Amino acid sequence: MSDGLFPEFTAEDERWMREALKLAEKGRGEVSPNPMVGSVIVKQGEVSGKGYHSRYGGPHAEAIALADAGLKADGATLYVNLEPCVHFGRTPPCVEKIVKARIRRVVIAIKDPDRLVNGKGIECLMRKHVKVDVGLMEEEARVLNEAYFKHRETGIPFVILKLATTLDGKLATQSKDSRWITGDEVRRFSHQLRAESDAVMVGIGTVLADNPQLTVRLVKGRNPLKIILDTKLRTPQDARLFEQGKTLVFTSQDSLVRRGDYDPAKVSLAAVDVNQGRLNLLQVLKELGRRQIAQLLVEGGGTVASEFLRQGLADRFICCINPSIIGKGLGYTDTIEYAKIAQRLCIKDLKVSWLGKDLKLEGSPCLPD
């Protein structure tokens, strides 16, 4: 949507939108469930003001950039990677501030999918005679806020499935020893993913075998909500993950009778349907979406990982592989079975890199037709 059917963007437009995207990235791990947004105000080829959304509930990128520009915003062009808001939320609408500052032109990478915005901000600016051009670096803008877009468009979180395995695809030995398959660099990377996510999930098997903390320790960042999948409510009352922060346990309806065993100040319980002894993962995701969890990190164990892959519920698959072999051990594909090679699950858009001595594979799982 723009004043013209086909907006013509210049190299300068692209330059400033890249700067807006770079600024937006600074809010990663701090603003969810809000999107990451950056804004740059340019007048006569020079930056007059810039800003980014730095914390949930804080001022929006456009407001910060306008305050930075002051009177220099008059007649300038504002670049922003997401459509400005037009509704009152935790902060006043950005559209009103843009109009009041007498911005001449607004260049927007992509429309906001939130039903409270979704084109309304653009229409309001145009009614106020502000020139609006939309669609510059749209794909980059969508990828930057992929979790936000997934949550707003579907009501469920963007799911990252992260695993640490041996070369033969094992998560642990048969005695469930898994510390440590991968090196320090992978562990720091894992903690960074936790800091960037709203919640981190494991199954009861991982809780009983590893007694994890599921906190952010090796990097700076906020702790995510901790999620446990525990059909029969076997999580020990003294589990280490209850020591700090909030934990949400998904269980069966029958098991809720024992909810009094847990401290309600630290632990919340939610019941979903059970099928063949396993919790309904789609119901779990819908409940997390309702609780404003936009990005979920799934760390295991093997059965949980296998079910997320088998059901096509993982948006991103990250496997960190140590060049070693266990042989008989615990894998992560035990519930997946295909009769023909053509039916197999594939990983598309694969990226390969190294984290220390471990290989990192990252891509999008693609279910067979």
Disulfide bonds with the S-S distance in Angstrom:
none
